[in-house]
Amino acid sequence: MKGTPELQQAVKIVDPAPYFRYLEERFGIPPSTFDGYVLVQPGRKKVYIVTADHRPPARPRPRTVGLPFLRIYLKFPKLSTAAAQQFGHAATRNVIDVDAAQAEAFLTRRDFRARPEQLTLCTGRGYVLVRYQGHTLGVGFLIPDEEGGCVESMLPKSWARDPDSFSLTAS
């Protein structure tokens, strides 16, 4: 899909194939997950995803539209937290299912240890999707070692919970 004429007028629509190929290779997310969407690139650093039938206003001209999707200026593209939460359900690779204590650490932007049995869907060092009770929380960075691995929380600071007042494990 190429998007509506209004969308084509407002923003630069980009070929999604290389980005969807990366997501399929890294996370096992099939390109069909994104049927009905187009990717737009308002600048050099990010790609956004928006429904193909979106009709932005002509005036004022939008700076961008859609959901932040991928940061593309890094060595490896990084899926945004919002996109991970929206589309992470379709991932079959590089996913770590965490327990409550690990989810709490992730949501408070603290690193946590992953056990070897939690890494069976992981292919090695790099970005992973962190899930808790079937819900994708966001993106982490896995550094594997002999005892499993360390996962760095990539949750945006503005989304993080206060570790002094947040608990999933308190009764």
LINPE-V254899 format. One line per field, one symbol per residue. ss: DSSP state (H for helix, E for strand, - for the rest). phi: phi as a letter, one per 20 degrees, with the letter a starting at -180 (. if undefined). psi: psi as a letter, one per 40 degrees, with the letter a starting at -180 (. if undefined). A space follows every 50 residues. Layout:
BEGIN
ss = ???
phi = ???
psi = ???
END
This chain:
BEGIN
ss = ----HHHHHH--EE--HHHHHHHHHHH---HHHH--EEEE-----EEEEE E---------------EEEEE------EE-HHHHHHHHHH----EEE--H HHHHHHH----EEE-HHHH------EEEEEEE--EEEEEEEEEEE--EEE EEE---HHH------------
phi = .dnfgffffebeedffgffffgffffdmefgfgdgndcdccfbeecdddb ffefcfffcffffbcnegdcedeegcgdffffffffdfgefcclcdedef fffffgfdmdfbedegfedfeedpgqfceddclndfeqdccedfbfeprd defdfggfefefffcdbedfd
psi = ieiiddddddihhiheddddddddddeehidedeheiihigeaedihihi idehgiidhihidiiahhdhheeidhihhiddddddeddeieifhhhiid ddddddeefiiihhideeedeieahaiihhihfehhdahihhgiadebih hhhehideeiihdeehheei.
END
